[in-house]
Amino acid sequence: MVMIEPVTIQKGLDIDAIRRQFPILNREVKGRSLVYFDNAATSQKPQSVIDALVNYYTRYNANVHRGIHTLAEEATLAMEKSRDAAQEFINAASREQIVFTKGTTEGINLVASTWGRQNIRAGDEIIVSNLEHHSNIVPWQILIEEKGATLKVIPVSEKGELIIDEYKKLLSPKTKLVAVNHASNALGTINPVREIIDEAHKVGAVVLIDGAQSTVHLDIDVQEMDCDFFVFSSHKMYGPTGVGVLYGKRELLESMPPFQGGGEMIKEVTFEKTTYNDLPYKYEAGTPNIADIIAFREAIDFVNGIGKKNIKEYEDELLQYGTNKLRQIPGLRIVGEAKEKVSVISFIVDKLHPQDLGILLDNYGIAVRTGHHCAQPLMDCYRIPGTVRASLAIYNTKEEIDELVVGLKKAIKMLS
Ligand SMILES: Cc1ncc(COP(=O)(O)O)c(C=O)c1O
């Protein structure tokens, strides 16, 4: 029997109405109503995003920028409106600083292959943290191998917080780049990016912030943050897959070489010499992911419609509720108890493998992620093979957390 406690809904937030916008939440898994707690991997999509995709393909599918016919103009306009929306969403100074990518991973690889190749030399140092996703480690490893540079790592505390005093010790005139996430996908830790950026700038280093896990939960102001690059993915903030944004300071984007060659990124091509297009098209070779970029604007509108402040307040309440409930389960240990967290709860249970728990929870219709969460160095640091991760979104409820607790207790009993 699930004990359901009264749910205090944040003032003005109608979670039922929000849930109704997500058709997938009506489906059943293994005969039970779906409880979706894998939002840090990818969030579900509201009807407005789905409709925008269908509408594009049904009414104005055409290639962008080059056409003079009506459909091409409509598609171009809609795509460029998404750029404006993304600019406003992160408060970039200009629309030219918004480069569309496939996602966070491509954004980081773009910076590594362009700015990195141009600026990193033998003996230079790049700093990442022990909390990084593989996509903010491996591109830098490829670069340092090519250049003879070195990777330095900011250590993480038992609680899952970056040890900032140790970070400061790593900084030196050799530091050319600091690349850290704003929020950790594995633990939920929110990193003090403002301080990290200020300290890096004191030694003249450039800073890339991986916003894959923060953009959906926190207010983002790239000018106030003063980061040099900021990358994020649409699919983790209720938008379609295959779209991301790279923001960069204008002087950096102007001075970097192109990422890929092809159509769209050129001004003029001759066999003797090619000149490159202006920002942001210089970095957008080939036909972009038009439909998904267009639908991405609906995701931005969805988030703006609720408001980041409301989202944070509600998710904080869920996070606290879930953390307290899960802590009461004998043998369960929360991994990552930073003071500042987004709504991610990672945990392990004594003597049980996370994957076994995940499989049993799926039998109860509860989707969680298990494993290393693409953060193997972090799991190695804690000497664990992985965790079970429940990552919460605006459409999740306390009743769903109660179901997770009941499901976990049953799973633990079966496996013990
Ligand atoms: C912190 C972080 N960085 C980068 C990524 C990679 O994002 P994508 O797969 O959308 O490129 C993820 C995805 O989980 C992430 O959580």
The ligand as a Gaussian input file, in Angstrom:
#p B3LYP/6-31G(d) Opt

LIG

0 1
 C       26.915000      17.122000     -18.075000
 C       26.732000      16.584000     -19.454000
 N       27.559000      16.993000     -20.435000
 C       27.427000      16.554000     -21.692000
 C       26.452000      15.671000     -22.051000
 C       26.329000      15.217000     -23.461000
 O       25.143000      15.734000     -24.009000
 P       24.647000      15.254000     -25.447000
 O       24.615000      13.765000     -25.390000
 O       23.293000      15.872000     -25.573000
 O       25.612000      15.772000     -26.432000
 C       25.576000      15.187000     -21.070000
 C       24.569000      14.168000     -21.384000
 O       24.113000      13.446000     -20.534000
 C       25.716000      15.686000     -19.751000
 O       24.892000      15.279000     -18.789000

